[in-house]
Amino acid sequence: NADMVPHASRLFLGSCMASKLNRLPSGDGVALFNYQFADCKFKKLMKGKRLFYQSELTFRPQAKPKPAAFVYPVECVYKRPEGWVPPFLMPASGVSEGRGQLVFHMALLDDQLTGVAKSNVVPLGSFMPIWAAVEQKSHQPMLLLMEECVAATTPELHSASQVHPIISNKGCLLESVRSNSVFLPRYHSSAVVLYLQSFKFGHG
């Protein structure tokens, strides 16, 4: 639109201004946006086998709080790469598949609960945010529960393992009595975070 050309700097894709404007012989213009999705704060969603990047194309000839002249939704859809999982899950998390093709994830989170912990070394008495989730995919809303959990002196349980119960009796958090351990408020029914206070157990 030729009327927009003088105000091309007020055209935004997400949070990004046009990186280049080409004026056509007709007087109209073509705005080009050459950015990574993250640069313009696109919202990223994963649904089934596809990745969705969503944002808005906005023309705001006058500065805020004046309303935008127009807002158009923008959505880019890509096929999810084979074996791809969100980066949040990669470094120290495990994935297992069970009956019904459900996919479960479990990881030790950092102190801010914003990503996977970079180390599994935890000072005595500090808290370990243990995160577990199940992928909803096309299932009806699911409620994930932790019913049993133990600490052991060996990576795999066997007859010689010393065992310390943490969760028992279909979800009773025993460590909430012995320490300040709690389940954090859920952000989704399909995920749960156990905020476990570390304790001395086993060797030494």
GUTORLO-230870 format. One record per residue (C-alpha): x, y, z. Coordinates in nm, 4 decimals. Layout:
# GUTORLO-230870
rec c1: X | c2: Y | c3: Z
...
This chain:
# GUTORLO-230870
rec c1: 0.0000 | c2: 0.0000 | c3: 0.0000
rec c1: 0.1547 | c2: 0.3297 | c3: -0.1123
rec c1: 0.0038 | c2: 0.5165 | c3: 0.1844
rec c1: 0.2052 | c2: 0.2998 | c3: 0.4235
rec c1: 0.5438 | c2: 0.3493 | c3: 0.2562
rec c1: 0.6316 | c2: 0.6769 | c3: 0.4370
rec c1: 0.5521 | c2: 0.5025 | c3: 0.7668
rec c1: 0.7245 | c2: 0.1707 | c3: 0.6930
rec c1: 0.9279 | c2: 0.1974 | c3: 1.0138
rec c1: 0.6018 | c2: 0.1529 | c3: 1.2050
rec c1: 0.5407 | c2: -0.1943 | c3: 1.0579
rec c1: 0.6288 | c2: -0.4713 | c3: 1.3042
rec c1: 0.6492 | c2: -0.8486 | c3: 1.2822
rec c1: 0.6276 | c2: -0.9496 | c3: 1.6444
rec c1: 0.8817 | c2: -0.7184 | c3: 1.8081
rec c1: 1.0885 | c2: -0.6625 | c3: 1.4903
rec c1: 1.0880 | c2: -0.3724 | c3: 1.2469
rec c1: 1.1259 | c2: -0.4446 | c3: 0.8765
rec c1: 1.4905 | c2: -0.5167 | c3: 0.7962
rec c1: 1.4515 | c2: -0.3850 | c3: 0.4399
rec c1: 1.1913 | c2: -0.1974 | c3: 0.2349
rec c1: 1.1806 | c2: -0.2180 | c3: -0.1444
rec c1: 0.9816 | c2: 0.0508 | c3: -0.3247
rec c1: 0.8034 | c2: -0.0724 | c3: -0.6372
rec c1: 0.7531 | c2: 0.1310 | c3: -0.9594
rec c1: 0.3836 | c2: 0.1507 | c3: -0.8732
rec c1: 0.4654 | c2: 0.3405 | c3: -0.5553
rec c1: 0.3810 | c2: 0.0470 | c3: -0.3303
rec c1: 0.6429 | c2: -0.1090 | c3: -0.1084
rec c1: 0.7550 | c2: -0.4586 | c3: -0.0057
rec c1: 0.8705 | c2: -0.4986 | c3: 0.3541
rec c1: 1.1241 | c2: -0.7738 | c3: 0.4211
rec c1: 1.1878 | c2: -0.9274 | c3: 0.7632
rec c1: 1.5149 | c2: -1.1201 | c3: 0.7817
rec c1: 1.5307 | c2: -1.2504 | c3: 1.1381
rec c1: 1.5327 | c2: -1.5675 | c3: 1.3432
rec c1: 1.1965 | c2: -1.6504 | c3: 1.5015
rec c1: 1.3384 | c2: -1.5971 | c3: 1.8495
rec c1: 1.4631 | c2: -1.2481 | c3: 1.7571
rec c1: 1.1052 | c2: -1.1312 | c3: 1.7016
rec c1: 0.9631 | c2: -1.3187 | c3: 2.0013
rec c1: 0.7535 | c2: -1.5660 | c3: 1.8053
rec c1: 0.5554 | c2: -1.8059 | c3: 2.0207
rec c1: 0.6673 | c2: -2.1650 | c3: 1.9624
rec c1: 0.4226 | c2: -2.4535 | c3: 1.9970
rec c1: 0.4581 | c2: -2.8263 | c3: 1.9391
rec c1: 0.1487 | c2: -3.0171 | c3: 1.8283
rec c1: 0.1878 | c2: -3.3785 | c3: 1.7247
rec c1: 0.4434 | c2: -3.3982 | c3: 1.4433
rec c1: 0.4487 | c2: -3.0246 | c3: 1.3684
rec c1: 0.6138 | c2: -2.7137 | c3: 1.5104
rec c1: 0.4149 | c2: -2.3900 | c3: 1.5018
rec c1: 0.5672 | c2: -2.0409 | c3: 1.5190
rec c1: 0.3047 | c2: -1.7741 | c3: 1.5846
rec c1: 0.3135 | c2: -1.3954 | c3: 1.5965
rec c1: 0.1372 | c2: -1.0868 | c3: 1.4568
rec c1: 0.2074 | c2: -0.8390 | c3: 1.1788
rec c1: 0.1179 | c2: -0.4966 | c3: 1.3150
rec c1: 0.1036 | c2: -0.1525 | c3: 1.1571
rec c1: 0.1197 | c2: 0.1176 | c3: 1.4207
rec c1: 0.1515 | c2: 0.4616 | c3: 1.2541
rec c1: 0.1332 | c2: 0.6302 | c3: 1.5935
rec c1: 0.3229 | c2: 0.5349 | c3: 1.9060
rec c1: 0.1579 | c2: 0.3527 | c3: 2.1941
rec c1: -0.0880 | c2: 0.3881 | c3: 2.3610
rec c1: -0.2522 | c2: 0.4751 | c3: 2.0281
rec c1: -0.4149 | c2: 0.1619 | c3: 1.8801
rec c1: -0.2649 | c2: -0.0215 | c3: 1.5833
rec c1: -0.4118 | c2: 0.0504 | c3: 1.2410
rec c1: -0.4251 | c2: -0.3229 | c3: 1.1725
rec c1: -0.3098 | c2: -0.6531 | c3: 1.3212
rec c1: -0.2773 | c2: -0.9738 | c3: 1.1166
rec c1: -0.1961 | c2: -1.3128 | c3: 1.2722
rec c1: 0.1109 | c2: -1.4872 | c3: 1.1290
rec c1: 0.1733 | c2: -1.8606 | c3: 1.1623
rec c1: 0.4591 | c2: -2.0678 | c3: 1.0194
rec c1: 0.4286 | c2: -2.4464 | c3: 1.0326
rec c1: 0.7179 | c2: -2.6924 | c3: 1.0044
rec c1: 0.7384 | c2: -3.0683 | c3: 1.0226
rec c1: 0.8949 | c2: -3.1686 | c3: 1.3530
rec c1: 1.2407 | c2: -3.3244 | c3: 1.2947
rec c1: 1.2596 | c2: -3.6962 | c3: 1.3684
rec c1: 1.3514 | c2: -3.7560 | c3: 1.7319
rec c1: 1.3222 | c2: -3.3866 | c3: 1.8194
rec c1: 1.2347 | c2: -3.2888 | c3: 2.1768
rec c1: 1.2344 | c2: -2.9369 | c3: 2.3252
rec c1: 1.5878 | c2: -2.8198 | c3: 2.4228
rec c1: 1.4592 | c2: -2.7875 | c3: 2.7790
rec c1: 1.4439 | c2: -3.1656 | c3: 2.7974
rec c1: 1.7731 | c2: -3.2645 | c3: 2.6379
rec c1: 2.0790 | c2: -3.2357 | c3: 2.8664
rec c1: 1.9947 | c2: -3.4478 | c3: 3.1703
rec c1: 1.6444 | c2: -3.5776 | c3: 3.1232
rec c1: 1.5195 | c2: -3.9246 | c3: 3.0444
rec c1: 1.2476 | c2: -4.0353 | c3: 2.8049
rec c1: 1.0560 | c2: -4.3600 | c3: 2.8264
rec c1: 0.7577 | c2: -4.4908 | c3: 2.6339
rec c1: 0.4895 | c2: -4.7071 | c3: 2.7894
rec c1: 0.1618 | c2: -4.8682 | c3: 2.7002
rec c1: -0.0742 | c2: -4.6522 | c3: 2.5004
rec c1: 0.2265 | c2: -4.4809 | c3: 2.3382
rec c1: 0.2548 | c2: -4.2307 | c3: 2.6213
rec c1: 0.5869 | c2: -4.0456 | c3: 2.6390
rec c1: 0.7197 | c2: -3.9503 | c3: 2.9832
rec c1: 0.9947 | c2: -3.7049 | c3: 3.0772
rec c1: 1.1840 | c2: -3.6577 | c3: 3.4012
rec c1: 1.4624 | c2: -3.4140 | c3: 3.4935
rec c1: 1.6373 | c2: -3.2291 | c3: 3.7736
rec c1: 1.5663 | c2: -2.8559 | c3: 3.7298
rec c1: 1.7835 | c2: -2.5569 | c3: 3.8150
rec c1: 1.7179 | c2: -2.3287 | c3: 4.1135
rec c1: 1.5004 | c2: -2.0914 | c3: 3.9087
rec c1: 1.2872 | c2: -2.3779 | c3: 3.7681
rec c1: 1.3568 | c2: -2.2458 | c3: 3.4179
rec c1: 1.5556 | c2: -2.5343 | c3: 3.2716
rec c1: 1.7457 | c2: -2.8539 | c3: 3.3359
rec c1: 2.0132 | c2: -2.8348 | c3: 3.6072
rec c1: 2.3702 | c2: -2.8201 | c3: 3.4773
rec c1: 2.4976 | c2: -3.0343 | c3: 3.7649
rec c1: 2.3612 | c2: -3.3123 | c3: 3.9830
rec c1: 2.5745 | c2: -3.2018 | c3: 4.2804
rec c1: 2.3420 | c2: -3.0607 | c3: 4.5481
rec c1: 2.4592 | c2: -2.9137 | c3: 4.8837
rec c1: 2.3189 | c2: -3.0913 | c3: 5.1885
rec c1: 1.9957 | c2: -2.9274 | c3: 5.3016
rec c1: 1.9288 | c2: -2.7413 | c3: 4.9760
rec c1: 1.6371 | c2: -2.8203 | c3: 4.7469
rec c1: 1.6234 | c2: -3.0413 | c3: 4.4381
rec c1: 1.3356 | c2: -2.9585 | c3: 4.1998
rec c1: 1.2506 | c2: -3.2946 | c3: 4.0397
rec c1: 1.0240 | c2: -3.2466 | c3: 3.7373
rec c1: 0.8129 | c2: -3.5143 | c3: 3.5697
rec c1: 0.5676 | c2: -3.4795 | c3: 3.2810
rec c1: 0.3738 | c2: -3.6826 | c3: 3.0281
rec c1: 0.3116 | c2: -3.5578 | c3: 2.6742
rec c1: -0.0576 | c2: -3.4867 | c3: 2.6187
rec c1: -0.0458 | c2: -3.5227 | c3: 2.2387
rec c1: -0.3980 | c2: -3.6138 | c3: 2.1208
rec c1: -0.5052 | c2: -3.7681 | c3: 2.4515
rec c1: -0.7753 | c2: -3.6331 | c3: 2.6757
rec c1: -0.6369 | c2: -3.4164 | c3: 2.9622
rec c1: -0.4287 | c2: -3.6379 | c3: 3.1892
rec c1: -0.3330 | c2: -3.6072 | c3: 3.5552
rec c1: 0.0220 | c2: -3.7187 | c3: 3.6349
rec c1: 0.0833 | c2: -3.8441 | c3: 3.9896
rec c1: 0.3917 | c2: -3.9606 | c3: 4.1795
rec c1: 0.2811 | c2: -4.2615 | c3: 4.3816
rec c1: 0.6110 | c2: -4.4214 | c3: 4.4864
rec c1: 0.9648 | c2: -4.2844 | c3: 4.5138
rec c1: 1.2722 | c2: -4.4061 | c3: 4.7004
rec c1: 1.6344 | c2: -4.3034 | c3: 4.7423
rec c1: 1.8854 | c2: -4.5861 | c3: 4.7065
rec c1: 2.2590 | c2: -4.6367 | c3: 4.7485
rec c1: 2.2862 | c2: -4.8003 | c3: 4.4051
rec c1: 2.1863 | c2: -4.6742 | c3: 4.0574
rec c1: 1.9648 | c2: -4.9818 | c3: 4.0101
rec c1: 1.7591 | c2: -5.1437 | c3: 4.2843
rec c1: 1.8607 | c2: -5.4924 | c3: 4.3977
rec c1: 1.8653 | c2: -5.6960 | c3: 4.7177
rec c1: 2.1835 | c2: -5.5306 | c3: 4.8484
rec c1: 2.0525 | c2: -5.1745 | c3: 4.8008
rec c1: 1.9871 | c2: -4.9558 | c3: 5.1024
rec c1: 1.6512 | c2: -4.7872 | c3: 5.0425
rec c1: 1.5018 | c2: -4.4717 | c3: 5.1928
rec c1: 1.1306 | c2: -4.4101 | c3: 5.1105
rec c1: 1.0447 | c2: -4.0584 | c3: 4.9908
rec c1: 0.6918 | c2: -4.1098 | c3: 4.8550
rec c1: 0.4779 | c2: -4.4046 | c3: 4.9601
rec c1: 0.1183 | c2: -4.5180 | c3: 5.0046
rec c1: -0.0074 | c2: -4.3930 | c3: 4.6644
rec c1: 0.1396 | c2: -4.0429 | c3: 4.6790
rec c1: 0.2067 | c2: -3.9702 | c3: 5.0463
rec c1: 0.5166 | c2: -3.7452 | c3: 5.0637
rec c1: 0.6967 | c2: -3.8838 | c3: 5.3684
rec c1: 0.9769 | c2: -3.6276 | c3: 5.3390
rec c1: 0.7287 | c2: -3.3462 | c3: 5.4056
rec c1: 0.7146 | c2: -3.4736 | c3: 5.7650
rec c1: 1.0904 | c2: -3.5165 | c3: 5.8064
rec c1: 1.1893 | c2: -3.1994 | c3: 5.6165
rec c1: 1.0493 | c2: -2.9038 | c3: 5.4193
rec c1: 0.9937 | c2: -3.1035 | c3: 5.0997
rec c1: 0.6720 | c2: -3.0228 | c3: 4.9096
rec c1: 0.4969 | c2: -3.0690 | c3: 4.5774
rec c1: 0.4967 | c2: -2.7303 | c3: 4.4020
rec c1: 0.1683 | c2: -2.5909 | c3: 4.2618
rec c1: 0.1018 | c2: -2.7404 | c3: 3.9193
rec c1: 0.1355 | c2: -2.5373 | c3: 3.6007
rec c1: -0.0423 | c2: -2.8200 | c3: 3.4143
rec c1: -0.2219 | c2: -3.1385 | c3: 3.5166
rec c1: 0.0179 | c2: -3.3474 | c3: 3.3057
rec c1: 0.3273 | c2: -3.2312 | c3: 3.4981
rec c1: 0.4420 | c2: -3.2318 | c3: 3.8590
rec c1: 0.7441 | c2: -3.0867 | c3: 4.0423
rec c1: 0.8713 | c2: -3.2445 | c3: 4.3641
rec c1: 1.0672 | c2: -2.9829 | c3: 4.5623
rec c1: 1.2817 | c2: -3.2246 | c3: 4.7618
rec c1: 1.5132 | c2: -3.1052 | c3: 5.0389
rec c1: 1.8396 | c2: -3.2976 | c3: 5.0177
rec c1: 1.9355 | c2: -3.5216 | c3: 5.3089
rec c1: 2.2223 | c2: -3.7437 | c3: 5.4208
rec c1: 2.1674 | c2: -4.1096 | c3: 5.3466
rec c1: 2.3708 | c2: -4.4232 | c3: 5.2959
rec c1: 2.7497 | c2: -4.4069 | c3: 5.2736
rec c1: 2.9377 | c2: -4.1640 | c3: 5.4928
